Amino acid sequence: MPEASFFTDMLQSITDHGRQLLFSGPRNTQAAAKADLHTLCEMLLSSRGEASGMALAAEILDRWEALDSDGAQAFLQMLHERFGPDVSKLDQAIERYRTDKSSTAVIALHQAAEPRRQELLRRLNHAPNGTAKLVRMRQQLLASEDRSEAYRALDADFTHLFGSWFNRGFLTLRPIDWSTPANILEKIIKYEAVHEIASWEELRRRLAPADRRCFAFFHPRLADEPLVFVEVALTRSVPSAIGDVLDEGREQINADEATTAVFYSISNCQDGLRGISFGNFLIKQVVDDLRRDLPGLKNFVTLSPVPGFARWLAKARASATESFMSEAARKALIVLDDPNWPDNEKTASEVERVLLPLAARYFLTERTPEGRPVDPVARFHLGNGARLERLNFQGDRSAKAMQQAHGLMVNYLYKLDDIVANHEALAQRGEVIASPAVKSLLNQNDEARRGGNGQQGSRAFAQIMNSTLGGGRK
């Protein structure tokens, strides 16, 4: 991006001139060499000149990057201890507000309550590559084992600022294809978090064919660093297994033959931006772009992993107090402890009969203490207004998927006319909107617990699944 490169070069030039002014002369050079990071940060907050401020910010970030892990941890601790709110000013603002509820008093209280480190971080952001370095600083913070009050306060400051700096208005959506510069393609390989890309040839198979698409969000201050990207398969039907999408020998089609867009991998790229949501905007804009370019597309679905399911199921199996799981189900699922269980067709069929109704409960009934769905991927898609459409037994036989979800995958359906209503149902009433096929599985689980006919429920589910999505597993 030439504009971004020009802007970066300009910032670097201003910073270099500022350093010449700030550190020129033997007295200033000696003072700068002796100044510790705390002193430099105080100097930056009191600085009024643009060039000198950028030079100070660059000097602080350069020194921070040279710190070892203990030094970096001490720097973060210093930000909390020495750059919090001015307590005396805050007390005065509180007392004023008690007797004066005017807008002026509210503004003064807001300004006094803001930690000084927020303004410090804003000024550090002025340095060349300052945004990228601050993202790495938060990544370092998140990686620490510290979960003290200092950690929470500092992370709240980063989250507040990043939420503004990385809002949707600053992001640009760019298609990623086989002609994209190699330095960005390397990062797609590196950051792929759902289905590993093992080679350049595998990446080519995901990007080059006519029935494949990939899109990424970028920020102008991180020009060649994708923030989040989504891989899309254009198909004639809704896939129930990742092999239908990624197998080398799959049938390729022309894009205009496709009726379905399948979002099969969404990967966040910058760990320092964890908790700053981009994916919801990404999916909605990609849907708009695909509908514009390919009007024959009728269905927009995901083929998603279920990263928390195996952990939840193991806990339920181990607990004698979980009344929703029958003793017969516990006995049937003992085979899950054998890594070779999927290779036996009879065993796999029995596991499917027992496991899918429990999976329906996992999605439709189980909640976090905050009242949200327990699965992180489900929280994302359901919160975006998608419908829980289908549970796919052994949709992914990779080692990672077997460990996380016993191979289970899920289709979430983005039906544009229903997105708002689905989102409101979850947000206002805690209700997960699901297809009749999935709801029937929950009823089957209740029947099994009461000693009902699970086989009959399984056949009913298969019939509903065939009628809603045109077939079961492929």
Buried (B, 14 or more C-beta within 10 A) or exposed (E): EEEBEEBBEEBBEBBBBBBEEBBEEEEEEEBBEEBEBBEBBBBBBEBEEEBBBBBBBBBBBEBBEEBEEEEBBEBBBBBBEEBBBBEEBBEBBBEBBEEEEEEEBBEBBEEBEBBBBBEBBBBBBBBBBBBBBBBBBBBBBBEEEBEEEBBEBBBEBBBBBBEEBBEEEEBEBBEBEBEBEEEBBEBBBEBBEBBEBEEEEBBBBBBEBEBBBBBBBBBBBBBEBBBBBBBBBBBEBBBBBBBBBBEEEBEEBEBEBBBBBBBBBBBBBBBBBEEBBBBBBBBBBBBEBBBEEBEEBEBBBBBBBBBBBBEBBBEBBEEEEEEBBBEEBBEBBEBBEEEEBBEEEEBBEBBBBBBBBBBBBBBBEBEEEEEBBBBEBBBBBBBBBBBBBBBBBBBBEBEEBBEBBBBBBBBBBBBEEBBEEBBEBBEEEEEBBBBEBBBBBBBBBEBBBEEBEBEEBBEBBEEBBEEBBEEBBE
